[in-house]
Amino acid sequence: MNNKTVYDCCMLQLNRHHTDRQGNLTVVENNTTIPFPIRRVYYLYDVPGGLGRGGHAHRVQQQLIVAVSGSFSVTLDDGNVKRTFFLNHPYQGLLVTDGIWNTLEDFSSGAVCMVLASDRYDESDRFVDDSKNGTFLLKRDYLEYHSSRFTDNSLIITHNGSIYAILPASRRENIVSSHAGLTYGGLILGKKATTSDVQHLLQSITGFLAGQGAESLVYKPVPHIYHRLPSEEDLYALFRLNATLSVRNVSSVIFSEDRLKFRDIRKSGIRKAIRQNITISESTDFKTFWQILTSNLHDRYNAAPVHSVEEIEHLATLFPDNIRLFGAFDGERMIAGAVIYVTTHVAHCQYISASPDGKGYGALDLLFDRLINSEFLAKRYFDFGTSNEEKGRVLNESLIYQKEGFGARAICYDTYTVPCKIS
């Protein structure tokens, strides 16, 4: 777990050797001048005026950022505090630790920014962004939050030196899952992936895993609503490999282009919340929401959230555009909320909960009215999540009735079991 803050980042004064006849010389050495080994060096230049660079964080990578020519500003963000540094000397560097979001802006004419990094570029994350069916949940930065709970067995498949597909996976004894810690996984496919290729690829993967002693692959394909392009080649491959459907969970989804009307009971809840002067706003107060959520799950199901509050705060820092909390407030007091996972076409409710007052005031009805009809109106799908227990064989009818009251209808999150055998 990354507990670093912007105050763990600082300016370093680099050695400067000056002579009147030869000018200045600055030397940077591994583990001496800077507190990490340099494994990658890159530099930015000719950045158009008004544009910024960066806008991301690194899971385990440290960086030293140097203005070797001209000037620019660097804004650091740890999810709670922001700090901005102005760089304009080639003998100074900004040390940025892992897990800190950074954005480079205000480049002067002719500015050159050199970055010394402690790790190599992770090409797999770029592949996920450009794939037909990948989302941020399938990036290494997201998977790493629960790395201590699972043994990683992810596979990267290459063709002619480039990534062709990725299988995020974990392993427990002789069972490989894609991925046991995620709602969905399966093969992340590049745009060039074809039906025939994927059929042979999945067969080769099961044979490879069998050679490593695995008996079966538990495969959770990415539901079609998350696809940027049609990407169900793996479903056909599963059929050809005699995979069995082992889990079918039903999720409640609103199709934004043809929405159904809210049921009267949901409209009544909205009116009640308005009369109570309940307000809706985005929040970063995960701790308060987690208290509401944890209490509800314990009292109703004797369960706990999948993520700890520290984990969800960390993930929200890494993916601030993708993991967002919205709350319903009675004055300044949060009484209900929802954590929304935002992807290209889908706003997905990862967590939903309300306090006793929130339930009595209809706070969730007003909250979802705002999310569906305003905040995420442009998304193709609004996904309330599943309403099942016992691998889909038990349906929580009261829960799904609430979701369907907003006009949501069913799609399935499936899990298949594929026997692993050497071809």
C-alpha positions, 0 to 999 in steps of 0.5 A: 500500500502506497502511503506517500504524499506530496511532502515526500517529494522535494527539490534536489540540488545537483552538483554543478562544476564550473570553469570560466573556459568550459562552462558548467558540468552537472553529473547524475549518478545512480544511488549517489546523486539520486536515491534510485538506480536509473533504468530509463531516460527520456526528455520532452521538447517542443511542447506547444504553448498552453499544453501540458504533459504527464497527468499520471502516476507511477505504481512503483516508479520514482523520477527526477525531473530536470529543466535542462533548458527553459522552464516549466511547472510541475503540479504534484497531487497525492489525492489530498494535497497539491503542490506546484514546483517551478523548474528553471535551472539545469542543476536542480531536479524535482524528485517525485516518488511513486504513487504521486500524480504529476502534471507538467505545464507552462513550458517556456519557448525552447524548454527541454524537460529531462526525466530520469526514471527508476523503471522501464515503461510498461507497454502493457498499460498502453496496450490496454488503453488501445485495445478493443475491450480493456478497461483501467481495472485490467491495468497493472496499477489497479491489479497491484493493489491486492497483489498480496492476496493473489499469486500473479499468473498474468500472460503477455502474448506477443507477435512479431515483437509487439503485444497481441493480447494480455491475460490478467490472471492469478493462480491458486494451487492448480487453478488459474483465474482471469482474474480472481480479484476482478469482476471481469477479466479474460483476454484483452485483445488488440484491434488486429485480433481475429476470430481464428487467431483468438481460437488458436490463442486460447487453445495454446494458452490452456496448453501452456498452463497445462504444461505448468501443472494447471488443471483448469482456467476460470475465465471471466470475459469482459462484458460487451458493454465495456467493449470499444469495438466488437470483441467476443472472439473469446466467447466463440473460442470458449465454445470450441474448447468445450468450456462450461458456464460455471457462474452467471450473475445478472447486472442491471443496466440502463441503455442511455439511448433508449431509457425507460421511465422511472417507476412511481416508487422511485419518483416518490423517493426523489420528491421526498429527498427534495422536500428534505433539502437533500443535496447531491455533490461529488466528494473525496470523503471516502472515509465517511462513506466507508463507515456507512457502507461497512455498517450496512454490509455488516448488519445485512450480510455479515460481510465487508467491502472488497476494498479497505478504505485505504485501498480505495483512496489509493486507487482513486489517487491513481485513477482520479478520472475513473474512480469517483465518489458521489454523495447525498448530503443532509446539510454537510452530513453525508447520508448516502453515496455511490462509488462510480467506476467510469470507463469509455462507455460505462458508468458502473456502480462499484459501491452503493449505500445509505445510512438509516436517515438516507434510506428514510429520506429517499437519498439514493433515489435523488442521487441516482436521478442526478447520476443517470440524468445529468452526470453520466447522461453521455455514457452509453450505459449506466450499470448498477452492478449485480444482484446475486449470491451463490455464484448467481443461483440466488437472486436478491429480488428486492435489490434488483427491483430497486435497480429496475425501478430506474429503468435498468434491465439485465445483462450477464457477467459470466464465468467459464471453466476451461479444462487445461490440457496439452494439445 
